[in-house]
């Protein structure tokens, strides 16, 4: 089974160009905070890079970024912005060990089926170097479901999500919460998880 729902991938295939060009005018304070804690030139894996805006910002600050997306159509859009190849990578195909100083997974792991999320987190943990930083964000809820655009979401609660991280060797797992809006324009409760792999 794919680590992202087929209907969700179909949405991104169909909407890739519009999604990639949507307004992203607000400054990403979370990305800035994430980068501030990393060494100069750190090697960063971005999962679910979408149109490539976050990778673009990281590259501009001198980081060694590997942008990836699970949708070939979104990867193509990111390539147009970045002027470099963007790998098509399903989360359950990540198979590296101690390769990255950090992993940035903004608003993408929220599409992983609930029963597969723990295994995907384990793959990310393995891909991090000791002491590496991992950020991911999720739309909060109490049960998996679909939004008005028929995209699948795992909609975790804070406790459910923390329990998925718990079996792995982290030095620290911090969970922040806020309200915001997604591509569908609906107000959403968000969970922001930053985890540091034990050295």
N, C-alpha and C positions, 0 to 999 in steps of 0.2 A: 504494500500500500504506500502511495506517495505521502511525503510528509506535509503536503498541502493538498487540500480538497480540489478535485477536478473542476468543479463549477467555479471555485474561486480563481483558479488559474485561467479559466475561460474568460472571466471578467477582466483580468489584467491584460490578456491577449487582445481583447476587443477595445479596451479603454486606454491602452498603453500611451498613445500620443497625448491625449487629453490629460491623463493622470500625470504624466511627466512634466507637462507645461503648466500645471496649476500653480497658482500664486503661492510662493513660499517666502513672503516678504519679512515675516517676523524673525527676529534674531533667535537662533537656537541656543538658549542659555545652557541647556543640558549637554549639548555637544561641546560647548566651550568648557564646561566644568569637567567633562570626561577627558578632554585633551590636555587640560591644565595639569592633570595628575600623571601624565605620561612623559617618559624621557624624550628628548629631541630625536627626531627621526625614527620613532618607534614604528614597528611593523604592525599594522592594523588590518584585520579582516572585517569588511562590512558585509553582512548578510542582508538580503532583501534591500538592495540599494535603490530600488525604484528608478527614478529619473536621474540619479547620480549626484544630487545636490549636496548631500552630506560628504560623499567621497571627494567632491570638488573642493569643498571647504577644508577638508583634512589635507588634501594634496597641496593646497595653496599655503598651508602652514608648515610644509616640509616633511610631513609624515609619509611613510612608505605604506601606501594603501593598496589592498587587494579588494576591488569592488566585485560583488557577485549578486545575482538575483536568480530566483527559481523560475522566472518567466523569460523565455527567449525574447519576447517582444519588448519587455521592460529593459532587459540587458542591452538590446539594440538602441533604445532611447538613451540609456546612460552612456553608451559609447559615443553617441553624437555630442553629448555635453563634454565628456571627459577627453575625447580624442585618443582613447586607448581601448584595448580589448577589455570586455567585461565578461567574466565566466558565468555560464549558466550552471548554477549549483543548487540542487535540492538539499535541504537541511540534513536529511538522512544519508547524504552522500559525502558529507564532510568527514575526511579520513586522515587528518594530519595529527601529529603528536608534537607538543611543545614548540609550535611553529610561530606563534604570534604573541606580541606583547599585549595586545588588546583585541577584543571583538566588539563591534558595534552592531546591534540588531534592533534598530528602531522600528516599532510598529510592523513587525513581520512575523515573529514567532507566535503572535496572537492568532495566526491562521493554522497552526499545527494542531492536528486532532489531539484531544486530551490524552488519549491512551498512548500517544507517541511522544509527548513533550518531554518526559523524563529521559528517554533515550537520546533525544536531540540535545538536551542540556548536557548529558554525559559526553557527547561528541565534542561539543564546544569546550567543555572543561578540559578534555584531553588535548585539544588543539592549542590551548593557552600555555604559555611558558609559566613556570612557577612565579607567583607574584603578579601574574597578568590580570588585567581588568576586563570585565564583561558587563556590558549594558544591554538591557532589553526592556521594551515597554509593551504593555498589554491593556486592552479594554477590559475593565473590571465587570464582574457579574457573578452569577451563582450557578449557571448551567450553560453548556455549549449551545450554540444556535446560529442563526443567520441574521444579517442586517437587512435593511430595505433593498439593498442591491444584490441580495442573495449570496453574499460572501460568507463563508464559514468563519466563526470565531470561537475560541475556546472559553472566553469570558470567565476567567478565574476570579475567585475571591483571594484576598490577601493570604489567608491561612492555607488555602489549597495550593496556591502558587509557591509559598514558602516551603511547603512539604515536598514539592517536586525538586527543589534545590537542595534540601537537607541532606540526602544521602552522599553528596559529593564533598570533596575536601576543599572547603572555602575558608579563607582566613576571616572573611566578613561578608555578610549579605545584608544590604540596606534596601528597604522598600519605601519609596515615596509615593504620595498620592496627589492628584490634582484633577480639576475638571477641565475639559477641552472639547474640541470638535474634530471630527475626522473628515474624510473625503465626502461622506454622505451629508455633512452639515449638521448632524445630530449632536446634541450635547452629550458628552460621555465622561464617565469616571475612569481615570487612567491609573495604572500601577507602573511605577518606574523602578526597575531592579538593577542595582549595581552590586556585582559580586567580585571579590578578589580571590584568585586561586591561591591556596596555601603554597608557600615556598618549599 
